Amino acid sequence: MAVPTRYILHQGPVIGAIARAAWVAAKSASGQANRPPTEIPGPEISATISPRPKDLVRDYVRHVGGDPNAYRGQVPAHLFPQWIFPLQSRGLEGIQYPIQRVLNGGCRLEMNAPLPLDEPFEATVRLEEIDDNGRRAVVHQRAVTGTSHDPEAVVSHVYGIIPLGGGDKDKSAERKDDRPRVPNEVRELARWDIGSKAGFEFAKLTGDFNPIHWVRPAARAAGFKNVILHGFATMARAVEGLNQALFAGDVSKLAVIDVKFTRPLVLPAQVGLYIEGDRVFVGDAPGGPAYLVGTYSVRS
């Protein structure tokens, strides 16, 4: 089912944040050397988030393969980028890096309590750390979404990777060859046929309209063969696949998922969700390339 275009009207804060990030990046691209801010951890950026639209939440859950009935009265924790992204952008404005080139490297999502659908949230973001080795900078931000009853209902740690250039090209190629693969001995939980418009559909639901996810010329200009799926879309599908296959649709069982996005998922694609013990993978097939690798833990 196609995602209604009217949901774009709900994405003003995210679209505004993307536009401001592009402006800040252009302004800072004046030959200044890459350098972190003077204060790490950085200051907390906070905001009160109004209740999420019920129909948007319903269609978002459907889009990522979940059952809306399992979230009656709740907002899925993995929708957090939809309200956190603007705060993350503000938290990166003080760093002298080419943030317009940032890629989503991974996320740890801690689901401590449900997020009520009809209540506002209090959200905070803080820059925790920057790991710069000269070739790339890994930016770690901690985001908290809370309610009046549970101040840390959802805690996420997001890792953005900013390529800086330089380094040995041969070593770079070698590292690509060493990227993770799906183990041969895994259990398949789900298989998805993801169309070429999935990036645009996800953008309408979350506001992340980075053109590499839905505009083919922009994706090719960035070095991809076609548009690529959002990392958070892959993670959300993994969460819902675990909910359906392991927990009989009980969305309260999964406590933590901690993932890395190991290579771009070029669309269209047919991929599977696999587990091996507490390890989770999204990839082409057992033994094939992995686009997401990570671990998960269950609430006792």
C-alpha positions in Angstrom: 0.0 0.0 0.0 1.4 3.4 -1.0 2.1 5.9 1.8 -0.1 9.0 1.5 1.7 12.1 0.3 -0.2 14.2 2.9 2.2 12.9 5.6 4.8 15.3 4.2 2.8 18.0 5.9 3.8 16.6 9.3 7.5 16.6 8.5 8.3 20.3 8.7 10.8 20.1 11.6 12.8 17.3 9.9 12.8 18.9 6.5 13.8 22.2 8.1 16.6 20.5 9.9 17.9 19.0 6.7 17.8 22.4 5.0 19.6 24.1 7.9 22.2 21.3 8.0 22.9 21.9 4.3 23.2 25.6 4.9 25.5 25.2 7.9 27.6 22.7 5.9 28.0 25.1 3.0 28.8 28.0 5.3 31.5 25.9 7.1 33.1 24.7 3.9 35.5 27.6 3.7 38.8 25.7 4.0 38.8 25.3 7.8 40.5 22.2 9.1 38.4 19.4 10.5 38.2 19.8 14.2 35.8 18.7 17.0 34.0 21.2 19.2 35.9 22.4 22.3 33.3 20.8 24.6 32.7 17.1 24.6 30.2 15.9 25.8 28.3 18.7 24.3 25.4 20.7 25.7 22.0 19.0 25.9 19.5 20.0 23.2 16.0 19.5 24.3 12.4 19.9 23.1 8.9 19.0 23.9 7.4 16.8 21.2 3.7 16.9 20.5 1.7 13.6 20.2 2.4 11.8 17.0 -0.5 11.6 14.4 -2.3 8.3 14.9 -2.7 7.6 11.2 0.9 8.3 10.5 2.0 5.9 13.2 -0.4 3.2 11.9 0.9 3.5 8.3 4.5 3.6 9.5 4.1 0.4 11.4 2.5 -1.2 8.3 5.3 0.1 6.0 8.1 -1.5 8.1 6.2 -4.9 8.3 4.6 -4.6 11.7 1.1 -5.1 13.0 -0.6 -1.8 14.0 -2.9 -3.6 16.3 0.2 -4.6 18.4 0.8 -0.9 19.0 -2.6 0.2 20.2 -2.1 3.3 22.2 1.7 3.2 21.6 4.3 4.7 19.3 7.0 2.3 18.2 10.4 3.2 19.7 12.1 2.8 16.3 10.2 5.8 15.0 12.4 8.0 17.2 14.3 9.5 14.3 11.1 11.3 13.2 11.3 13.6 16.2 15.0 13.3 17.2 16.7 14.2 13.9 16.1 18.0 14.2 17.7 17.9 17.7 20.6 15.9 16.3 21.2 18.4 13.6 21.3 21.2 16.1 23.8 19.3 18.2 26.2 19.0 15.3 26.2 22.6 14.3 29.3 23.5 16.3 31.6 20.9 14.7 33.9 21.8 11.8 33.4 18.6 9.7 31.7 18.1 6.3 28.4 17.0 8.0 26.6 17.0 4.6 28.5 13.8 3.9 27.5 12.0 7.1 26.4 8.3 6.8 24.4 6.4 9.3 26.9 3.9 10.8 24.7 2.3 13.4 22.4 2.6 16.4 21.8 1.1 19.8 18.1 1.3 20.8 17.1 0.7 24.4 13.4 0.3 24.8 12.8 0.8 28.5 9.1 1.6 28.6 6.2 2.2 26.1 5.7 5.6 24.4 2.1 6.6 24.8 0.4 7.6 21.6 -1.7 10.4 23.1 1.0 12.1 25.2 3.7 14.6 24.5 7.3 13.5 24.8 10.4 15.3 26.3 13.4 14.7 24.1 17.0 15.5 24.6 20.1 14.9 22.5 23.8 15.3 23.5 27.0 14.9 21.5 28.9 12.3 23.4 32.1 11.6 21.5 34.0 12.1 18.2 36.5 9.5 17.1 38.6 11.0 14.3 41.4 8.8 12.8 42.1 11.1 9.8 40.2 9.0 7.3 36.8 9.3 8.9 35.2 10.8 12.0 32.6 8.8 14.0 30.1 11.0 15.7 28.3 9.5 18.7 25.1 11.2 19.9 22.9 10.0 22.7 19.2 10.7 22.5 16.5 10.2 25.2 12.8 10.3 24.7 10.8 10.3 27.9 7.3 10.8 29.3 6.0 12.1 32.6 6.0 8.6 34.0 9.2 7.3 32.3 11.9 10.0 31.8 14.1 7.5 29.9 11.5 5.5 28.1 13.6 5.2 25.0 17.3 5.8 24.8 19.2 5.7 21.5 22.9 5.9 20.7 23.4 7.0 17.1 26.7 6.8 15.3 27.3 8.9 12.2 30.3 8.3 10.0 31.8 11.3 8.2 34.3 10.5 5.5 37.3 12.8 5.6 39.4 11.5 2.6 43.0 10.6 2.8 44.4 7.3 3.8 45.7 4.4 1.7 43.3 3.4 -1.1 44.6 -0.2 -1.2 43.8 -0.5 2.5 40.4 1.0 1.9 39.7 -1.6 -0.8 40.9 -4.3 1.6 38.6 -3.1 4.3 35.6 -3.3 1.9 36.5 -6.9 1.2 36.5 -7.6 4.9 33.0 -6.3 5.5 30.7 -8.6 7.4 28.7 -11.4 5.7 25.7 -13.4 6.9 27.0 -16.6 8.5 26.3 -19.9 6.8 24.5 -21.4 9.8 21.7 -19.0 10.5 17.9 -19.2 10.9 15.8 -17.2 8.5 13.0 -15.3 10.1 11.7 -13.2 7.2 12.3 -12.3 3.6 11.4 -9.0 2.1 11.0 -7.8 -1.5 11.8 -4.1 -1.2 10.9 -1.9 -4.1 12.8 1.1 -5.6 10.3 3.6 -4.1 10.7 2.3 -0.5 13.1 5.2 0.4 10.6 7.8 -0.7 7.8 6.1 1.2 9.9 6.0 4.3 10.9 9.6 3.8 7.2 10.6 3.7 6.7 8.9 7.1 9.8 10.2 8.8 10.8 13.4 7.0 14.3 12.1 6.1 14.3 13.3 2.5 18.1 12.9 1.9 18.0 12.6 -1.9 20.3 9.5 -2.0 17.3 7.5 -0.7 14.8 8.5 -3.5 16.5 10.5 -6.3 18.5 8.2 -8.6 20.8 10.9 -10.0 21.7 12.1 -6.5 22.4 8.5 -5.4 24.6 7.9 -8.4 26.5 11.2 -7.9 27.2 10.0 -4.3 28.7 6.8 -5.7 25.8 4.3 -5.5 24.3 2.3 -8.3 20.8 3.4 -7.4 18.9 4.8 -4.5 19.7 3.2 -1.1 17.4 2.3 1.8 17.6 4.3 5.0 19.6 2.5 7.7 16.8 3.2 10.2 14.3 1.6 7.8 16.4 -1.5 7.7 16.6 -1.5 11.5 12.8 -1.0 11.9 12.1 -3.9 9.6 14.5 -6.0 11.6 12.7 -5.1 14.9 9.3 -5.9 13.4 10.6 -9.2 12.0 11.9 -10.2 15.4 8.5 -9.2 17.0 6.6 -11.3 14.5 8.8 -14.4 14.3 10.1 -14.7 17.8 7.7 -13.0 20.1 4.3 -13.8 18.5 3.7 -10.1 17.9 4.4 -9.0 21.5 6.1 -5.7 21.0 7.1 -5.5 24.7 9.5 -8.4 24.7 12.4 -6.8 22.8 14.5 -4.8 25.2 17.6 -3.7 23.2 18.8 -3.9 19.6 22.3 -2.8 18.8 23.2 -2.7 15.1 25.8 -1.5 12.6 24.9 -0.7 9.0 27.8 -2.4 7.1 27.1 -1.6 3.5 24.5 0.3 1.5 21.3 -1.6 0.7 20.7 -0.6 -3.0 17.1 -0.7 -4.2 15.2 -2.6 -5.4 16.3 -5.6 -3.3 15.3 -9.0 -2.0 16.8 -9.6 1.4 16.3 -11.8 4.4 16.3 -11.4 8.2 18.5 -14.0 10.0 19.5 -14.8 13.6 22.2 -16.9 15.2 21.8 -17.0 18.9 21.4 -13.4 20.0 23.0 -12.1 16.7 20.8 -10.6 14.0 21.6 -10.0 10.3 19.9 -8.5 7.3 21.5 -9.8 4.1 21.1 -11.4 0.7 21.4 -15.0 1.9 23.5 -17.2 4.2 27.1 -16.7 3.3 26.2 -13.5 1.3 26.7 -9.8 2.0 25.3 -8.4 5.2 23.7 -4.9 5.2 23.0 -4.9 8.9 24.7 -6.9 11.7 24.0 -6.6 15.4 22.7 -8.2 18.6 19.4 -8.1 20.5 18.3 -8.8 24.0 14.9 -9.8 25.4 13.1 -8.5 28.4 12.8 -11.2 31.1 
